[in-house]
Amino acid sequence: QVQLRESGGGLVQAGGSLRLSCAASGGTFSRYTMGWFRQAPGKEREFVGGVSWRGLYTYYVDSVKGRFTISRDNAKNTVYLQMSSLKPEDTAVYYCAAAENYSPFSVARRRNEYDYWGQGTQVTVSS
């Protein structure tokens, strides 16, 4: 069983940067595909991006491509979401998630492919 805990959220002005961290405990972190999702008020939880087991493969949705970077440190059991050029529409609760038994050569993109979830951290971007 994997426990995930996000940190690093907060309030930032448009154009600013923020780095989220997600620390994992339990399980074998290096064998999990890790993903980031977000949920804005009144909207569905959406996939933001993810990273494969060893960090060789990443995937981002178009709305964040070029602005967000996902990385992982398997020695620290931590995955990161570096966000830059933030926009008010990036305001949401951000969740990290772990997918078990997924291919090490690709990134899971669908919510139902992820097995474990963190509690989320709020990111608010002011205009």
TIVEX-199758 format. One line per 5 residues: number of its first residue (from 1); their letters; for each residue y, x, z of N, C-alpha, C. Coordinates in pm, whole numbers, plus 50000, padded with zeros to 5 digits. Layout:
# residues N
NUM> A> Y:X:Z:Y:X:Z:Y:X:Z | ... $
# end
This chain:
# residues 127
1> QVQLR> 49881:50084:50000:50000:50000:50000:50125:50088:50000 | 50216:50055:49913:50339:50133:49896:50456:50058:49955 | 50536:50128:50031:50662:50072:50078:50776:50143:50007 | 50873:50066:49959:50985:50121:49886:51114:50084:49957 | 51205:50180:49964:51333:50153:50029:51445:50212:49945 $
6> ESGGG> 51534:50125:49900:51649:50168:49822:51766:50204:49913 | 51850:50292:49864:51973:50327:49934:52076:50373:49831 | 52200:50379:49875:52305:50432:49788:52395:50328:49726 | 52368:50202:49750:52454:50100:49694:52590:50098:49761 | 52681:50023:49703:52815:50012:49761:52913:49954:49664 $
11> LVQAG> 53041:49971:49699:53150:49921:49618:53214:50037:49541 | 53233:50018:49412:53291:50124:49330:53382:50060:49226 | 53484:50133:49186:53574:50081:49083:53513:50097:48945 | 53556:50013:48855:53510:50023:48717:53537:50162:48664 | 53440:50217:48593:53450:50351:48541:53393:50456:48634 $
16> GSLRL> 53363:50417:48755:53310:50509:48854:53160:50530:48842 | 53110:50608:48935:52968:50643:48936:52906:50615:49072 | 52776:50600:49069:52700:50574:49192:52558:50621:49166 | 52494:50675:49269:52353:50712:49256:52271:50637:49360 | 52175:50565:49311:52081:50496:49398:51956:50581:49415 $
21> SCAAS> 51898:50571:49532:51772:50639:49560:51670:50536:49605 | 51547:50566:49579:51438:50479:49624:51329:50570:49678 | 51309:50563:49809:51208:50645:49874:51081:50564:49893 | 50970:50625:49859:50841:50559:49869:50759:50621:49981 | 50680:50537:50044:50585:50584:50143:50454:50511:50122 $
26> GGTFS> 50345:50581:50148:50214:50522:50124:50176:50537:49978 | 50050:50532:49950:50005:50543:49812:50022:50683:49756 | 49998:50696:49628:50011:50824:49558:50128:50810:49462 | 50245:50848:49507:50368:50823:49433:50362:50878:49291 | 50300:50995:49275:50300:51060:49144:50218:50985:49040 $
31> RYTMG> 50145:50885:49083:50063:50807:48990:50121:50667:48965 | 50243:50645:49006:50308:50517:48984:50416:50527:48878 | 50416:50435:48787:50533:50416:48704:50640:50351:48792 | 50761:50401:48784:50869:50348:48868:50975:50282:48780 | 51021:50168:48827:51122:50096:48752:51238:50052:48839 $
36> WFRQA> 51350:50027:48774:51467:49970:48839:51498:49836:48774 | 51525:49739:48857:51563:49606:48814:51694:49571:48883 | 51758:49468:48834:51877:49418:48901:51885:49267:48887 | 51955:49207:48983:51972:49062:48981:52113:49028:49023 | 52186:48970:48930:52321:48924:48958:52315:48781:49009 $
41> PGKER> 52418:48738:49081:52418:48602:49136:52397:48497:49026 | 52303:48409:49049:52277:48301:48955:52201:48341:48831 | 52154:48465:48827:52082:48512:48709:51941:48558:48745 | 51859:48569:48642:51723:48618:48660:51726:48769:48690 | 51624:48814:48759:51609:48957:48780:51573:49021:48646 $
46> EFVGG> 51645:49126:48610:51623:49187:48481:51587:49335:48495 | 51509:49380:48400:51468:49521:48395:51586:49605:48349 | 51606:49717:48417:51714:49810:48380:51657:49932:48309 | 51552:49985:48367:51489:50102:48307:51377:50151:48396 | 51303:50249:48346:51193:50300:48422:51155:50441:48380 $
51> VSWRG> 51065:50499:48457:51022:50637:48432:50872:50647:48455 | 50807:50726:48372:50662:50742:48381:50624:50834:48496 | 50494:50851:48512:50440:50922:48626:50509:51055:48657 | 50516:51140:48559:50569:51275:48581:50714:51288:48534 | 50772:51176:48495:50910:51181:48450:50927:51221:48305 $
56> LYTYY> 50819:51228:48230:50828:51272:48092:50883:51164:48000 | 50863:51040:48041:50907:50928:47958:50999:50838:48039 | 51108:50798:47975:51198:50702:48036:51230:50594:47934 | 51273:50481:47985:51312:50371:47899:51430:50301:47965 | 51528:50262:47883:51646:50192:47933:51675:50072:47844 $
61> VDSVK> 51724:49968:47905:51769:49856:47823:51901:49895:47757 | 51932:49828:47649:52049:49867:47570:52180:49863:47649 | 52190:49769:47740:52316:49751:47811:52353:49868:47902 | 52254:49952:47935:52282:50065:48025:52256:50199:47957 | 52202:50195:47838:52167:50319:47769:52292:50405:47750 $
66> GRFTI> 52278:50532:47785:52391:50624:47774:52478:50628:47898 | 52460:50532:47988:52539:50528:48113:52453:50552:48236 | 52329:50507:48231:52238:50519:48345:52130:50622:48314 | 52089:50694:48418:51982:50791:48404:51885:50775:48520 | 51758:50765:48486:51653:50755:48589:51578:50887:48594 $
71> SRDNA> 51555:50933:48715:51477:51054:48735:51392:51036:48859 | 51298:51126:48877:51212:51118:48994:51180:51258:49043 | 51156:51264:49173:51113:51389:49236:50984:51356:49310 | 50872:51389:49248:50743:51353:49307:50716:51429:49436 | 50776:51544:49453:50760:51619:49577:50828:51548:49694 $
76> KNTVY> 50930:51469:49661:51003:51396:49765:50971:51247:49766 | 50878:51206:49677:50841:51064:49669:50964:50976:49650 | 51052:51018:49563:51178:50949:49545:51211:50934:49396 | 51264:50820:49362:51315:50796:49227:51463:50765:49239 | 51537:50806:49138:51683:50793:49140:51733:50711:49022 $
81> LQMSS> 51843:50645:49044:51914:50579:48935:52059:50626:48941 | 52093:50714:48849:52230:50763:48839:52307:50672:48745 | 52412:50611:48796:52490:50515:48717:52632:50569:48698 | 52677:50571:48577:52813:50617:48550:52881:50517:48456 | 53011:50534:48439:53090:50441:48356:53059:50298:48393 $
86> LKPED> 53057:50272:48520:53017:50139:48569:53116:50032:48526 | 53062:49914:48502:53139:49799:48458:53121:49685:48558 | 53217:49595:48564:53200:49481:48656:53070:49404:48631 | 53025:49399:48508:52901:49327:48479:52776:49399:48529 | 52792:49520:48582:52679:49590:48644:52660:49545:48790 $
91> TAVYY> 52751:49463:48838:52741:49414:48976:52613:49333:48993 | 52533:49371:49092:52404:49306:49114:52338:49369:49236 | 52232:49306:49278:52140:49371:49373:52040:49449:49289 | 52024:49576:49321:51934:49663:49246:51806:49686:49326 | 51695:49671:49255:51564:49684:49315:51486:49796:49246 $
96> CAAAE> 51414:49873:49325:51317:49962:49262:51178:49899:49278 | 51091:49937:49189:50958:49880:49186:50859:49985:49138 | 50734:49969:49181:50627:50062:49144:50516:49986:49075 | 50470:50043:48965:50359:49985:48890:50236:50074:48908 | 50131:50015:48958:50007:50087:48984:49916:50074:48864 $
101> NYSPF> 49838:50177:48839:49738:50172:48732:49800:50147:48594 | 49920:50197:48574:49982:50186:48443:49966:50317:48368 | 49975:50310:48238:49959:50429:48157:50057:50538:48199 | 50013:50661:48206:50105:50772:48239:50192:50813:48121 | 50167:50751:48005:50238:50792:47884:50341:50691:47837 $
106> SVARR> 50370:50593:47918:50471:50495:47879:50534:50437:48005 | 50624:50343:47986:50699:50283:48096:50679:50132:48094 | 50638:50078:48208:50626:49933:48219:50765:49870:48211 | 50775:49756:48143:50905:49694:48123:50914:49553:48177 | 50799:49493:48203:50799:49353:48245:50784:49345:48397 $
111> RNEYD> 50851:49247:48450:50850:49228:48595:50709:49214:48649 | 50622:49142:48579:50488:49118:48631:50396:49238:48617 | 50444:49345:48561:50365:49468:48554:50385:49555:48678 | 50481:49519:48762:50510:49596:48881:50447:49530:49004 | 50389:49616:49088:50309:49568:49199:50383:49571:49333 $
116> YWGQG> 50476:49662:49348:50544:49679:49476:50694:49681:49452 | 50766:49624:49548:50910:49609:49534:50982:49651:49661 | 51102:49706:49643:51189:49731:49756:51269:49607:49791 | 51351:49619:49894:51431:49506:49941:51562:49491:49864 | 51601:49593:49794:51721:49585:49713:51843:49645:49782 $
121> TQVTV> 51937:49688:49701:52064:49739:49752:52176:49685:49664 | 52284:49642:49727:52393:49578:49655:52484:49682:49589 | 52512:49658:49463:52611:49738:49390:52721:49643:49343 | 52843:49671:49380:52956:49589:49339:53057:49677:49268 | 53091:49636:49146:53186:49711:49065:53312:49627:49051 $
126> SS> 53422:49679:49101:53547:49604:49095:53625:49643:48970 | 53698:49545:48918:53775:49569:48795:53914:49621:48825 $
# end
